[in-house]
Every structure is written in C-alpha cells, then in structure tokens.
Amino acid sequence: MLKELIRQIHWALGLTLGLVLTVMGVTGTITAFDDEILRALDRGVIQVAPRQAPRFRPTPSWRASPPSALEPSQPC
C-alpha cells in the first residue's frame, strides 16, 4: 500500500514537473530564436519599401479650430 502511494506521488510529480520543464524549454527556445522566427514568418512586413509620395503636411485650418467653433452655441 505504501509502495503504491509513493508510485502515484512520483507519477503525479513527474508529469507536473515534466510539463513545466517542457513549457520552459519551448518558451526559452522561442526567446532565443526570436529574430529568426520573425524573419521567417513576416518576410514582407519587416522590410517596407519607402513611398515616393510627398510628405503629408496639414493645412493651417486643421491645426487650430476657428474661434467660433470654441464658443457655445446659441439656443434657438
């Protein structure tokens, strides 16, 4: 009976610790090869070609609201 209890405890601890160590190993490998994984998965995303369009410059009306828009509206 004691031998069976020890065997069950050993089995449960072994599975639990094995799962924890497996997760730690996989996440450590992902962290170590992070750059290589990103390069393999996102080939077109990491390197973006520059646009030939002119830079966007907002007009002065977009920079500040006109004074009439800041005043409260008059009741009808």
C-alpha positions as a printed NumPy array, in Angstrom:
array([[  0.   ,   0.   ,   0.   ],
       [  2.797,   2.459,   0.837],
       [  4.631,   1.421,  -2.314],
       [  1.526,   2.211,  -4.433],
       [  1.126,   5.636,  -2.758],
       [  4.772,   6.513,  -3.418],
       [  4.381,   5.374,  -7.025],
       [  1.312,   7.603,  -7.546],
       [  3.052,  10.617,  -5.953],
       [  6.118,  10.029,  -8.112],
       [  3.905,   9.717, -11.226],
       [  1.966,  12.956, -10.475],
       [  5.098,  14.96 ,  -9.637],
       [  6.892,  13.613, -12.686],
       [  4.1  ,  14.614, -15.062],
       [  3.695,  18.029, -13.448],
       [  7.39 ,  18.863, -13.451],
       [  7.816,  17.423, -16.934],
       [  5.083,  19.711, -18.247],
       [  6.61 ,  22.747, -16.511],
       [ 10.088,  21.98 , -17.857],
       [  8.699,  21.415, -21.35 ],
       [  6.939,  24.783, -21.34 ],
       [ 10.09 ,  26.479, -20.038],
       [ 12.176,  24.825, -22.747],
       [  9.814,  25.776, -25.576],
       [  9.451,  29.392, -24.44 ],
       [ 13.21 ,  29.677, -23.943],
       [ 13.805,  28.393, -27.45 ],
       [ 11.294,  30.858, -28.868],
       [ 13.031,  33.677, -26.999],
       [ 16.481,  32.587, -28.181],
       [ 15.435,  32.35 , -31.829],
       [ 13.074,  35.346, -31.791],
       [ 14.764,  37.216, -34.668],
       [ 14.962,  34.146, -36.883],
       [ 11.31 ,  33.253, -36.239],
       [ 10.15 ,  36.794, -37.044],
       [ 12.203,  36.883, -40.238],
       [ 10.749,  33.553, -41.362],
       [  7.116,  34.44 , -40.584],
       [  6.985,  38.119, -41.584],
       [  9.143,  38.429, -44.679],
       [  7.141,  41.24 , -46.288],
       [  6.257,  43.052, -43.087],
       [  9.688,  43.712, -41.613],
       [ 11.135,  45.37 , -44.711],
       [  8.882,  48.083, -46.087],
       [  9.727,  49.901, -49.31 ],
       [  9.771,  53.704, -48.966],
       [  6.918,  55.598, -50.59 ],
       [  7.6  ,  58.051, -53.385],
       [  4.635,  60.284, -52.453],
       [  5.279,  63.711, -50.916],
       [  5.088,  64.037, -47.158],
       [  1.756,  64.935, -45.633],
       [  1.548,  68.495, -44.35 ],
       [ -1.675,  69.555, -42.615],
       [ -3.271,  72.816, -43.643],
       [ -3.452,  75.614, -41.057],
       [ -7.213,  75.086, -40.645],
       [ -6.503,  71.591, -39.246],
       [ -4.004,  72.815, -36.683],
       [ -6.387,  75.015, -34.714],
       [-10.155,  75.313, -34.569],
       [-11.687,  78.639, -35.549],
       [-12.789,  80.784, -32.594],
       [-16.476,  80.39 , -33.488],
       [-16.262,  76.628, -33.028],
       [-14.978,  77.05 , -29.466],
       [-17.852,  79.264, -28.31 ],
       [-21.047,  77.625, -27.014],
       [-23.94 ,  77.599, -29.453],
       [-26.861,  79.984, -29.066],
       [-30.238,  78.495, -28.091],
       [-32.932,  78.588, -30.797]])
